[in-house]
Amino acid sequence: MPDGTGFLFSFSGPRANKKEEVFYQVQQLIQKQHRDLPVLFMDDVVSKKPLPIHWSEAHRALHPTTRMLMAFAEFNEAGVKRVRPAIAAGNIVVTLRYGLDVFLDSIAETDCLQARSEAAELWHKHLVPARVIRGTPKPQYFINQVLKPTESNVLDFCSQQERHIRDYFDGTGQKPPIYLTGRTVEECAAEAIEHILALTDERRKSGTV
C-alpha cells in the first residue's frame, strides 16, 4: 500500500490532552451513524505507559534510543500483525496513539540535546522508513488541544511535549498533523469525523473503497 493514501489515522498529542475521550466519541458516532464505512478502531496499538515524570530512576536513566527500541518492539508487532493487514484489506484504520507517542515517551525527561538528536535520527531515518517500505503508511495524526484538569507539573511537562511535537513534523517527512480546533470533546470528534468522511468520499470517487 503506497504512502500518502490516508488509510491510517491516529489520535495523538500531549499526555494531558483528551485524545482518549475524542477517540471513543468518534468510534461511537461512526459505528452508530456510518455503519457502511470500512473503519477499524484500534485502541491498543501503543499501550498507555506511566507518565514520564513518574518514571522510576532506573527507567529514567536509560538512553532515549534504548527506551525507543524497547517500545518499538511492541509497536512493530501490532503494526505487522494487525495494522498492515487491515490496511491491505482496504480498511480505514483509526488508532489511539501511534508512533508519535512512542517517540515522545522515548525522549521524555532527557535534557541532553545530543541524546534526543540521536533518537530522532534513529526514528525518522531508520525505523519509520523501514515500516513504510514494509507496507504500513505514515499516519495522519489528529491532535486536539482540549486539556484534562491536572497538576501544574503535568501541564509543564505537556508544554515541553508540544515543542517536541513541532520538531517531530518539521522537515522530517512526516505528514503535517491535523490540529482539531474544537473546544470540547464533542466538537473535536465532529471535526475528526468530517476529515474521515472526506477521505472516504474521495476514495469512493476514485473507486478504491
Helices and strands as residue ranges (DSSP letters): E 8-12, H 19-33, E 39-42, G 52-54, H 57-60, H 64-78, I 79-83, H 84-88, E 92-96, H 99-107, H 113-122, I 123-127, H 128-133, E 140-144, H 152-169, E 178-180, H 185-206
